[in-house]
Structure formats: structure tokens, C-alpha cells
Amino acid sequence: MAGRRRALIVANGEYDNAGLQRLGSPAADADALAAVLGDRAISDFEVCVVRNETAHVVQAEIEDLCAEGRPDDVLLMHFSCHGLKDDSGGLYFAARNTRPDRLRSTAVPAQFVQQCIRQSRSRSIVLLLDCCYGGAFGQGVAVRASGDANVLDSFRGGRGRAVITASNSIEYAFEGAKLASDEPAQPSVFTSALVEGLRTGEADRDEDGWIALGELYEYLFDRVRERNPKQTPSRDIEMQGELYLAKSRRRRIKPSPIPADLAAAIGAENPFTRLGAVAELRRRLSSPNLPVAVGAFEALRAMASTDIEHVAAAASEAMSSAVVRPDVESVRLSAPAGGSAAGSLRVLGPPVAREVRFEASHPWIAVTEVPGGAALAVTAGEAGVRRGKVVVSGPTGDAVVTVEIEALPVAEVEPGSAAGAGRAAAGAGSAVAAGPTPEPEPTAEREPKRGPQPDEVPRPAPARPGPEPADHPNVALVASDAPNVAGGGGGPPPPPRGAPPPGAAAAPPPMWVCWLLPPTGGGGGPPPPPPPHWGALPMPSLPPGPAPWIPSAGSPGSSRSPAPSSPWPDGR
């Protein structure tokens, strides 16, 4: 059963003691390295990060990692902190509570780390030291109390360990371009090269799809020396076999050899035979078997450069079907200043043309490979337009996609400005447009559905006999096809206004007609005319027989009684 892959990242940049200068790189180192080591498509480590902790917390995490390691596990430890030496030359890793004058009790001794490594059952342990005097770590390895130190004696039974340091024993490990600075935190020279080599796959020197420990060191040595000639990474590797730390997308596809009969057709004297070979090579070029497709592509490239004109043209045309071809030539985005926008790229063509990798020209272009292409996350600057590119590379060629992002200015609109007023008016217009539809104008057949308006002038109406008592509500209800309903009295109600004569066509559906009557002083005389506007409410047809009695507001009881003989409350 395959073992686990576990990583411990120790990042200490904050110190309680004023004698230890604050470091900006450890925090950035931890974030960048944890992301690439935890990526399942690259390294697939279980990552634990210890940030700015005291010495005893760091020691506990180191001991747990090594003690729980199983023989097939791959363990990796990375230290980004101050490296300190005592008067006797012993190396210590600084923690948050470290005192330079009390290293044995307040720092993490390198000897403690060595003991944990030797006692672990894991056969593959890698230690990465990005700290001052890191190169002195190997000098503390001692197996016997006297005699020559035989490092291999401590790794019997196939166990092994490897130490890669940012500098040799007499050099400092640089933070970015300076030893120690108050600039914004950036990964150190060593760790930034480590992350870049793993993430891009450039550390895969032989392009076999895997990044071995030896390849990683060679890549780190070249990149660190290129960026800072004063810093020289060192290594101390004692391990049986090869240890692969990550997978690489830079896998070089080895072409399959051309079959003998097809090779004979390629070299035939008859040009038509060679044209037939071009057709067969074109068919093989679209094969999902990538080595077969790459072998066909190389054969076509040789024919396009050496054969006669019409055969070479046919070979060139066949090759063009498998070149790297993104779906767009440029990506143009926009975002607020400092914000980001997303884009995408797709690669077209047969499988061999889609076997590509992507490389951005600037750090503000983040590229994530997805099936069939890549997803882009582009960050805008503070102002203006940023321009960069993404290089798409594969076994059949390269292509360049330009990337542009414009920083959009943030419009500040004052409350009293014309623009703000215009927007408010537009909003009000939208609100009006979204409001309810006004009711239609009243027609001759039906009165409009609204109550009386007190500010309108009443129109004359026929006089009605009898005054209305003051203790009854000033409301009258009339049904177009039912007896009138009021607060008392009896007798058949008169036909409602506008009712058709007997024998005429059926009237519209029955409606309750309501109007308000102003209160009277209780004296005689006809009641006041009704207001000019009527309210109509639908009412179901009443069964035949006398109309029910509806109690009025303030009338005692609610029992039924015979319908009144008159539409007016006093019975007149």
C-alpha cells in the first residue's frame, strides 16, 4: 500500500525579543509553499503550517510528524526563520519566544530535529532550510561519540534523508532582494524558486513527467544563483533510489517509430506513393495515442522541409491540422482598480494539439489548467491598461494569446449633482411605469368602482319621502334584482334606478349599489340627494321570498325579522 505524503511548514517571522529582527518572508513563504504542496495535481501532500509559535509548540509538531511516520511515508519539513549559532557552533532555529542569550531553552536545536529524523520509521524524509547558517545543519550529524562520522550508519535498513539549504554554512539566506527589510512580504529567493519550480514543472529537467529530488536541487541552484550570486544553495542527500516530490505538466512525449512499410513509402521514388504516405501520416496525427501522433508529426515536418514542392505542400497542410491553436487570439477584460476579472482559453484540434501547458508573462495573470484549456484570473492595476500574454506550448508548437485588462474608474456621484438627479428621476419613472394600471372610464352600463368624493359638487336627485332618523347609519344599499335592504320597516321595494321594464332583456349581473347619506337633524322633509358617484359591488342572486333583515350599526340584536315594506328606515 502506498504511503502517505505529509509536510510540516514552520514559519517564524514575528519575535518577542527586540534583538531578533522581524522577517517578512516567512508568512509569504508558508502561503505559497502550502498551496503548491497541497495541490493534488502537483505534490498531493497533507500540509500542516505552524506560524509564529513558541519553541515547545514547534518541537511538539516536529516530533509528532517524525514519530507517526510509517516506512512508506514521505515526510517533508520546511523551515523559514532566523538561524542562530551559539558559542560552540551549534545551530538553532528561532521561535517566537527565542532569546539569543538563552538558545538552549527558548529555541529549537538542530540536534533535536536530527534525532527526530533518525528515530522515525519513514525511509524518505526531506528537510528544506530557508534560514541563515542553514548549511551548518549537516555538520551536527554525529553517530558515534568518537571516530569518523559515518552518515550512512544512521540510515540503515533503507532509511534515508535529504537536506537542501538556501545557503552554505557561511552565507545568509536573503529575503527577496535584501537581508531584512520592512517592505511588503514577498517569498524569499530560495522558497520562491522552490514554489516556481514545482508549480510550473520547470524543475522537471528530463521532462519525464516527474520532479525528482536531484532535479529539484539542480533547478534551485541555478535559479537562486541567477537571482542572487551571493547566495549558494547546498545539499546533503543520503537516500537509496530516487525520490519524486511532484508531478510535472512538462512531460515530453517520446515519439513512436514509424512502421517499416510506412517508412518505405515516405522514401519511395514515386511522388504519388509519398503522397499516400502523407495521407497515412495525417490519419496517425489524429490518434489519441500521443507517441504515435508525435512520431507522425515529426515525419511530416521532415517531408515538408525536404521533399518536392507538391509533396512538401501536402505535408505542411497535414501538419497545420495539429498545430497548437487557441480559440482566441486575445483576451480583453476590465475591472475596478485593484479588482480582478475572469477569462478562459480553449485549445482546439486533435489530442496531440491539446497536450499543452500555459505560462503567464506577469504575476497578475493567474492561469489554472482545466480540461480542454485554462481559466484566467487577471488583476487590474490602479489605472490605465495592463498588457501581458499567455504562452501556450505543446509538442506541435507554440501560440501566444495577448491579455489586456483595463482599470475602470470608480464614479463618485454627489447627491445634489445633475447625474444623481437624473438617476433619481429615472428611478421614479421606473416606479411609475411599474405601478398599477388606472381603472377605465365609467360606461353607461356600469358605474365606476369608487366611493363618493367629498370635494365634488352633488348633482340633483329626485326627492324621497320622509326624513331619516338620526340614530340610524346614513348608508343605503340597493340590489338590482333583490328587495331593498335597510334598517327597519316593511313592504315591497321599488325597482332600482335604471331597471329594465318587465319583459325586457336580462339585466347585467346583480350588483350592490352603495352611497353615503349625510346625517340629518331628525326633522321632517325629504332626505338629501345621493352623491353623484356610486360604488358597485358584485352580489350573488338572492333566493325567492322576502329579503333578509340586516341589522344596522347601533341597532339592538342581530336576529332575523321580516323585510321592511319601504326602502327608508321609518317605513315611509
Disulfide bonds with the S-S distance in Angstrom:
none
